[in-house]
Amino acid sequence: MSVERSICPDIYHPAIARDGLLTRLRTPGGVLNTVQCQTIAELLATIGLEYIQVTNRANLQLRSLAQDLDRDLLTQLAACGLAGKNTAVDGIRNVMLSPTAGIDAGEIIDVRPLANAWLEYLDLHPELGELSNKFSVGFDGGGSVSIIDRPNDLTLLAISDSPLERLRQREFSLHLGIGERGTAPQSVGVNLTTDECLPMLAAIAQTYRRGIEIIGGDPRRKPRLRDVIHYYGLAEFGELVRREIGGYSHFIFKNQCVDRSSVRVNSDRHLGVQQQRQQGRYYLGVVLLLGRLTGAQIEGLGSIAARYGSGNIRLTHWQNVIIPDVRAIDLQTVWGLVSDLGLVQTATHPSSLLIACAGVTGCQYSATDTQADAIALSKYLSAQFTFDRPLNIHFSGCAKSCAQHNLADITLWGEVETSTGLGKYRLEIGGGRAEVELESSDLLPPERVPIAVSKAIATYYQHKLDPQSSFPGFANRQRADKQLASKPKH
């Protein structure tokens, strides 16, 4: 089957990567039922792939395809809901919402109905296929597992300190991605009732579409929403949206000047056993090493969910899986069955610490084999440490930081060493070069990474001031102490 190649792929339009064709299965809201889990397991067996990978948008990604998926496979995927009803808009990025929506004990409002309404709107409006495939919308219900730090083009955040609460109405704050690439969206001073959310989303999308037509450019690299907003200016863009929506004089877009670039949400809160808002029910957050799921694992998780949960699993934006709606009496059994699949559930296991981009095998911009190097580090750390708190270790094959945009506790940046032409790593802790009592600040060959990172972790455990002392805080103190020691004494 011959299809058009895409820069940002979907199931109907694969992209060409270094390791073969790359395609993504759209999983709205990140939810998979038992039939879909079984279908994916059969798909992997049919096309001969070892695993499928959860992305940082809770999609499913297939890499290293030798050829396009044939028509029968596409039909099968579409029939069970793993492809968009409308092929024109299937490529638009997955709608993002908290993986604990509807079960989060701390959430203000269940955003699933809003997300479903937006998906239905997309399916009914094929003209929105003219938007950039990267157009991303998020819904945050204000619970303990938040997505407000995710770099969406547009996020609706439920807020509780609203005067409308007195009227028993819920209110959302509109956030737009008007900052630099990879930064969290910022509030634009517009609050919406639940009933106003879908009209606002539709008006923004349609205004964005017309802005793309005016700006023009490469049809394969369409302007992002922030490009259109910058073209008009935020105030003028807001005025165009107001005209599209048909009034509402209180919708005045203005920059709130709140820098959310350093916003960091605890990504480990969904792991392990967590109590739901539904009495007597729990969810289990399961760790996936680099988001990988074999056919046996995804089929097994689906079967566990069917027998002991509500028949579905949820993919997370941290590339893990949640099994919701488990009874207290079944927790130990489910824990054992998950372990039998070779999966763990603790936020302190080395598998949960690592994030990595595609690496040199899949991306032309990468200098290093980030996936293989991250797996090697996980095995090394498992033998060396028992962690008492979660850490975040990020492998990026180049400066783009595609896999994770926010600062990590430890970052390994891939670079090509000028003198040798080899791909090596620059080690950073909390955004600063690791120099004190750690590995040399020179570039590290991949085989030295486990030793260098272990030395950094050992130094942290040796010198941290208290159990809550953060890794970046420790690194900053070390750097400050070194600077103080280097000053000349009078």
ZIVEN-V338169 format. One record per residue. N is the residue number from 1. SS is DSSP state (a for helix, b for strand, c for the rest). PHI is phi in whole degrees, -180 to 180 (* if undefined). OMEGA is omega in whole degrees, 0 to 359 (none if undefined). Layout:
N|SS|PHI|OMEGA + N|SS|PHI|OMEGA
This chain:
1|c|*|182 + 2|c|-93|180 + 3|c|-132|177 + 4|c|-72|178 + 5|c|-79|185 + 6|c|-126|174 + 7|c|-76|177 + 8|c|-112|196 + 9|c|-79|166 + 10|b|-136|187 + 11|c|-63|181 + 12|c|-91|185 + 13|b|-135|180 + 14|c|-64|176 + 15|b|-111|177 + 16|b|-94|176 + 17|b|-119|182 + 18|c|-62|184 + 19|c|-96|180 + 20|b|124|180 + 21|b|-81|180 + 22|b|-123|177 + 23|b|-142|182 + 24|b|-130|175 + 25|b|-97|182 + 26|c|-78|181 + 27|c|-124|185 + 28|a|-51|182 + 29|a|73|179 + 30|a|75|184 + 31|b|-97|176 + 32|b|-126|175 + 33|b|-92|185 + 34|a|-61|180 + 35|a|-62|179 + 36|a|-66|177 + 37|a|-61|179 + 38|a|-65|180 + 39|a|-63|179 + 40|a|-66|178 + 41|a|-61|178 + 42|a|-67|178 + 43|a|-61|180 + 44|a|-61|179 + 45|a|-66|182 + 46|a|-67|184 + 47|a|-93|173 + 48|c|77|176 + 49|c|-103|181 + 50|c|-74|185 + 51|b|-149|169 + 52|b|-113|188 + 53|b|-124|173 + 54|b|-76|181 + 55|c|-94|179 + 56|c|-80|168 + 57|c|-120|180 + 58|c|61|166 + 59|c|-89|171 + 60|b|-117|188 + 61|b|-121|175 + 62|b|-111|180 + 63|b|-117|173 + 64|b|63|176 + 65|b|-72|180 + 66|c|-80|181 + 67|c|-155|178 + 68|c|-62|172 + 69|c|-66|183 + 70|c|-75|186 + 71|a|-60|181 + 72|a|-63|179 + 73|a|-66|178 + 74|a|-62|178 + 75|a|-63|179 + 76|a|-64|180 + 77|a|-65|180 + 78|a|-66|182 + 79|a|-64|181 + 80|c|-102|172 + 81|c|86|179 + 82|c|-99|173 + 83|c|-146|184 + 84|c|-64|176 + 85|c|-63|181 + 86|c|-114|185 + 87|c|-62|182 + 88|c|-66|183 + 89|c|-114|182 + 90|c|-63|184 + 91|c|-77|180 + 92|c|-64|187 + 93|c|-52|183 + 94|c|-59|173 + 95|c|-63|185 + 96|b|-107|170 + 97|b|-145|181 + 98|c|-55|179 + 99|c|-67|178 + 100|c|-107|178 + 101|c|-57|179 + 102|c|87|179 + 103|c|-125|181 + 104|b|-71|183 + 105|c|-65|184 + 106|c|-106|187 + 107|c|-73|179 + 108|c|-82|182 + 109|c|-151|176 + 110|c|-77|186 + 111|c|-90|183 + 112|a|-60|178 + 113|a|-61|178 + 114|a|-65|180 + 115|a|-62|179 + 116|a|-64|179 + 117|a|-64|179 + 118|a|-67|178 + 119|a|-63|178 + 120|a|-65|178 + 121|a|-64|178 + 122|a|-59|182 + 123|a|-63|182 + 124|a|-88|183 + 125|c|-130|182 + 126|a|-61|179 + 127|a|-63|179 + 128|a|-74|170 + 129|a|-64|176 + 130|a|-76|178 + 131|c|-72|172 + 132|c|-60|176 + 133|c|-60|181 + 134|c|-83|180 + 135|c|-61|188 + 136|c|-130|181 + 137|b|-121|179 + 138|b|-125|178 + 139|b|-127|182 + 140|b|-117|183 + 141|c|-82|177 + 142|c|80|180 + 143|c|-86|183 + 144|c|-76|176 + 145|c|-104|191 + 146|c|-104|175 + 147|c|-121|186 + 148|c|-66|178 + 149|c|-87|181 + 150|c|-71|185 + 151|c|-79|177 + 152|c|-80|172 + 153|c|-69|184 + 154|b|-150|176 + 155|b|-133|172 + 156|b|-103|184 + 157|b|-110|177 + 158|b|-69|180 + 159|b|-126|186 + 160|c|-104|184 + 161|c|-90|185 + 162|c|-107|175 + 163|a|-62|178 + 164|a|-71|177 + 165|a|-59|180 + 166|a|-64|179 + 167|a|-95|181 + 168|c|58|173 + 169|c|-110|176 + 170|c|-91|181 + 171|b|-133|178 + 172|b|-120|174 + 173|b|-100|181 + 174|b|-86|178 + 175|b|-120|180 + 176|b|-121|179 + 177|c|-82|183 + 178|c|-105|181 + 179|c|-93|180 + 180|c|-72|178 + 181|c|-54|176 + 182|c|89|180 + 183|c|-90|181 + 184|c|-68|178 + 185|c|-66|184 + 186|b|-115|176 + 187|b|-63|177 + 188|b|-114|172 + 189|b|75|180 + 190|b|-117|176 + 191|b|-109|187 + 192|b|-129|167 + 193|b|-76|179 + 194|a|-56|182 + 195|a|-68|181 + 196|a|-88|188 + 197|a|-66|183 + 198|a|-65|175 + 199|a|-58|179 + 200|a|-67|178 + 201|a|-59|181 + 202|a|-62|181 + 203|a|-65|178 + 204|a|-65|181 + 205|a|-63|181 + 206|a|-70|177 + 207|a|-66|176 + 208|a|-61|181 + 209|a|-59|180 + 210|a|-68|177 + 211|a|-65|177 + 212|a|-61|180 + 213|a|-61|182 + 214|a|-74|182 + 215|a|-71|180 + 216|c|71|180 + 217|c|107|182 + 218|c|-64|181 + 219|c|-63|178 + 220|c|-87|177 + 221|c|-130|186 + 222|c|-69|178 + 223|c|-57|174 + 224|c|-79|179 + 225|a|-58|181 + 226|a|-63|178 + 227|a|-66|179 + 228|a|-67|179 + 229|a|-63|180 + 230|a|-67|179 + 231|a|-63|181 + 232|a|-85|195 + 233|c|93|187 + 234|a|-60|183 + 235|a|-64|181 + 236|a|-68|177 + 237|a|-60|178 + 238|a|-61|178 + 239|a|-65|178 + 240|a|-64|178 + 241|a|-65|179 + 242|a|-61|178 + 243|a|-66|180 + 244|a|-65|184 + 245|a|-79|175 + 246|c|92|176 + 247|c|121|183 + 248|c|58|185 + 249|c|-63|182 + 250|c|-81|179 + 251|c|-85|179 + 252|c|-106|181 + 253|c|-79|175 + 254|c|-149|180 + 255|c|-72|181 + 256|c|-82|178 + 257|c|57|176 + 258|c|-105|182 + 259|c|-81|179 + 260|c|-103|185 + 261|c|-65|181 + 262|c|-103|178 + 263|c|-59|181 + 264|c|-137|181 + 265|c|-95|178 + 266|c|-65|185 + 267|c|-83|183 + 268|c|-99|185 + 269|c|-67|183 + 270|c|-91|185 + 271|c|-90|181 + 272|b|76|181 + 273|b|-89|181 + 274|b|-132|180 + 275|b|-77|179 + 276|b|-89|174 + 277|c|-71|177 + 278|c|-79|185 + 279|c|-58|177 + 280|c|78|180 + 281|b|-119|182 + 282|b|-135|169 + 283|b|-119|180 + 284|b|-116|175 + 285|b|-91|187 + 286|b|-109|182 + 287|b|-83|172 + 288|c|-117|178 + 289|a|-68|181 + 290|a|57|176 + 291|a|77|187 + 292|b|-85|176 + 293|b|-132|174 + 294|b|-76|177 + 295|a|-59|180 + 296|a|-64|181 + 297|a|-70|182 + 298|a|-70|176 + 299|a|-66|180 + 300|a|-66|178 + 301|a|-64|177 + 302|a|-62|179 + 303|a|-67|177 + 304|a|-61|181 + 305|a|-64|180 + 306|a|-68|184 + 307|a|-87|188 + 308|a|-116|180 + 309|c|-122|181 + 310|c|-110|174 + 311|c|91|176 + 312|b|-144|172 + 313|b|-119|181 + 314|b|-124|175 + 315|b|-85|181 + 316|c|-113|181 + 317|c|-79|173 + 318|c|-103|173 + 319|c|65|175 + 320|c|-121|183 + 321|b|-134|175 + 322|b|-119|170 + 323|b|-107|184 + 324|b|-91|168 + 325|b|66|178 + 326|b|-93|177 + 327|b|-74|180 + 328|a|-57|183 + 329|a|-66|183 + 330|a|-101|187 + 331|a|-59|182 + 332|a|-65|179 + 333|a|-64|180 + 334|a|-63|178 + 335|a|-56|180 + 336|a|-65|180 + 337|a|-66|177 + 338|a|-65|178 + 339|a|-62|179 + 340|a|-64|178 + 341|c|-83|180 + 342|c|82|182 + 343|c|-115|180 + 344|b|-117|187 + 345|c|-132|184 + 346|c|-106|182 + 347|c|-71|181 + 348|c|-101|176 + 349|c|-75|181 + 350|a|-52|179 + 351|a|-62|183 + 352|a|-85|185 + 353|a|-86|196 + 354|b|-107|172 + 355|b|-129|180 + 356|b|-148|175 + 357|c|-77|183 + 358|c|-64|179 + 359|c|82|189 + 360|c|-65|180 + 361|c|-70|183 + 362|c|-117|187 + 363|c|-130|182 + 364|c|-70|182 + 365|c|-89|185 + 366|c|-79|178 + 367|c|-98|188 + 368|c|-137|177 + 369|c|-89|189 + 370|a|-61|182 + 371|a|-64|180 + 372|a|-65|181 + 373|a|-70|177 + 374|a|-68|179 + 375|a|-64|178 + 376|a|-62|179 + 377|a|-67|179 + 378|a|-59|179 + 379|a|-64|181 + 380|a|-66|181 + 381|a|-66|179 + 382|a|-60|181 + 383|a|-85|188 + 384|a|-103|191 + 385|c|-134|163 + 386|c|-117|187 + 387|c|-82|179 + 388|c|-105|176 + 389|c|-156|180 + 390|c|-67|172 + 391|c|-128|179 + 392|c|-125|181 + 393|b|-116|189 + 394|b|-117|173 + 395|b|-101|176 + 396|b|-127|184 + 397|c|-74|177 + 398|c|-153|184 + 399|c|-79|184 + 400|c|-71|178 + 401|c|57|185 + 402|c|-67|186 + 403|c|-76|182 + 404|c|-154|184 + 405|c|-93|180 + 406|c|-84|181 + 407|c|-65|177 + 408|c|-104|173 + 409|c|-62|177 + 410|b|-130|177 + 411|b|-123|175 + 412|b|-117|183 + 413|b|-95|178 + 414|b|-77|177 + 415|b|-142|172 + 416|b|-91|180 + 417|c|-70|186 + 418|c|-59|186 + 419|c|-71|185 + 420|c|-114|184 + 421|c|75|182 + 422|c|-96|176 + 423|b|-80|180 + 424|b|-136|185 + 425|b|-122|168 + 426|b|-103|184 + 427|b|-94|177 + 428|b|-129|175 + 429|b|-123|178 + 430|c|58|178 + 431|c|93|180 + 432|b|-124|181 + 433|b|-64|180 + 434|c|-82|185 + 435|c|-131|191 + 436|c|-94|179 + 437|c|58|181 + 438|c|-116|177 + 439|c|-70|175 + 440|c|-54|181 + 441|c|-76|177 + 442|c|-70|178 + 443|c|-64|183 + 444|b|-103|170 + 445|b|-68|185 + 446|a|-53|183 + 447|a|-69|179 + 448|a|-93|183 + 449|a|-60|180 + 450|a|-58|181 + 451|a|-68|181 + 452|a|-64|180 + 453|a|-66|178 + 454|a|-62|178 + 455|a|-65|178 + 456|a|-64|181 + 457|a|-67|179 + 458|a|-62|178 + 459|a|-64|178 + 460|a|-61|181 + 461|a|-65|181 + 462|a|-73|189 + 463|a|-114|182 + 464|c|-64|188 + 465|c|-78|182 + 466|c|-155|183 + 467|c|-60|182 + 468|c|-94|182 + 469|c|-63|184 + 470|c|-80|179 + 471|a|-64|177 + 472|a|-61|178 + 473|a|-62|176 + 474|a|-60|181 + 475|a|-64|179 + 476|a|-64|177 + 477|a|-64|180 + 478|a|-62|180 + 479|a|-66|179 + 480|a|-65|179 + 481|a|-64|180 + 482|a|-67|179 + 483|a|-63|180 + 484|a|-65|181 + 485|a|-68|183 + 486|a|-82|180 + 487|c|-70|180 + 488|c|-65|179 + 489|c|-91|181 + 490|c|-108|none
